[in-house]
């Protein structure tokens, strides 16, 4: 079977046109994919650390809030309060304010 020079040239040009894409897929793509994966892992790790710091700070603030509420002398009376006590309305109002402020 005889292949003309024109057909050989066309096949050669097609091969040289597709060769860079094949080489990129074989050589460059795995490197780029590995680098991208490393960057994504580092970014997600940084985001995880930032989120853990935010949660830790939030917990510290809530502990401080609970200490402020617990250190109030009215709270000690709250454990044994009845509607007949004279401080009932003051304690109830304080607890309502604390509930609104800290929720």
N, C-alpha and C positions, 0 to 999 in steps of 0.2 A: 504494500500500500504506500502510495506516494503522498507525502504531506508537503504542501507548497511552502515557500519561504514566508509568504503572507500569513498563512495559518500558524506557522512556527513562531513568527514575530508576535502575533496576537496572543498565543498561549504563553510566550515568554513574558510579555508585558502584564498579562493577567497574573502570572506567578509572582513577578516582582512587585506587583501592586498589593497582592495579598500577603506576601512575605513579612512586611513590617507588622501587620496585624497579628500574624501567627507568632512572631518573635516577641511582641509585646505581651501576648497572652501567656507565653511560656516563661519569659524572663521577668518582665516588669510587674505583671499583675499579682503574682504571689507576694512580692516584696511590698507593693503598695497596700495590698490587703492586710498583711501582717502589721505594717506601720499604722494603718488606720485602726486596726483592732487594738493595738497598744495605746494609741491616743484615746480611744473611746474608753478603755479600761481605766486609764489615768483620770479622765474626766469624771467617770462614774464614781471612782474612788474618792475624788475630791468632793463630789456632791454628797456622797455618803457621810464623809467626815463633817461637812457643813451641816447636814441635817441632824447628825448626832449632837453637834454643839448646840443647835437650836433647841432640841428636845431637852438637853441637859440644862441649858439656861432657863427654859420654861419651868422645868421641875424645881430648880433652885428658887425661882420667883414664887412658885406655889407653896413651897416649904416656908419661905419667909412670910407669905401671907397667912399661912396657918399659925405660925408662931405669933404673929401680931394679934390675931384673933384669940388665940389661946392665952396670951398674956394679959388679956383684959380681965379685970376682977369680976365683971358681970358674968363672964362665961362660967366661972366656978359656981355661981348661984343658979345658972341655967340647968345644971344637973338635977337640982332638987326643987325646981320652981313649980309653983301651983298658981292657979288663977287668983287665989286669995292674997298672994304676996303683994306688998306695996310697990316693989320694983318690977312687977310683971310687965307693965306697959313699956318701961324703959328697956328692959332686956329684949322684949319682942321687937321693939323698934330697931334696936341695935342689930339684932340678928337679921332683920329684913334688909337693913342697909348693907350689912356684910354680904348677904346673899346677892343683892343687886350689883354690888361693886365687884365681887370676885367671880361671878358666873359669866 
